[in-house]
């Protein structure tokens, strides 16, 4: 959504990419894609264009990066979350700083997918999801408004690439608590369709552990395919994948970038993914149509049935906001 690290390798988002699950990912005063109670770069370490599986024999030719978003420090950089807790249902200013090995605030970043840094906030039960783009002050402090609807534990993922020469894309993660009456929810059942703001998104394909496979998402509205999706942050669709349990994180792009002649602007958005292990994963697709960004959420099981099986429980917890 966006500068994201790769850990589940999904060749998607920017150009045909291959990612292996498990990496972690300013609103100029606003909030980007949200999924809630009421109703997401291809820089070296991020997601790099690669040939689709049918053109590359199911292999991407890139090494699988380690899981991201599971650590607060990496390569000498640390995510300093200055707002470790908020109150559920109340708007708050989420503040954080990225520090280098000397403890200094980082103030120079490479722009990737139109932003210097992408921020994801997800609840531990993977029901609430928000894709934010904070603003950076001159002293290196990032901030963005956030309003989390439910109490409980959350994970914050910062996806960025320092401006330092030869720096690689990183995704650092930190825990965030939302206080209030806690009512945990179960992970939604695997689904082939998700409804969001009048749109229906159908997911087909299977997610397989240790093997590249293609996932296709088709957007429709009022029973008709949407064929005029608009680029959002440099791509026709953004996919964030979180592994249930440890919340290993991956943000990737679709096979092809807008204007490259390889990806038609809907209704199909194609991704190639390799799950690092069997288990349940939550996928969040951001797409833009008629000037508004929408998020569709799916639960899939790697090593089990095809992604298109199960009941239609793809609706996520927190609607949309910008």
Secondary structure by P-SEA (a helix, b strand, c coil): ccbbbbcccccccccbbbbccccccccccccccccccccccccccccccccccccccccccccccccccccccccccccccccccccccbbbbbbbbbbccccccccbbbbcccccbbbbbbcccccbbbbbbbbbccccbbbbbbbbccbbbbbbbbbbccccccccbbbbbbbbbbbcbbbbbcccccccccccccbbbbbbccccccbbbbbbbbbbccccccccccccccccbbbbbbccccccbbbbbccccccccccccccbbbbbbbbccbbbbbbbbbbbcccbbbbbbbbbbccccccccccccccccccccc
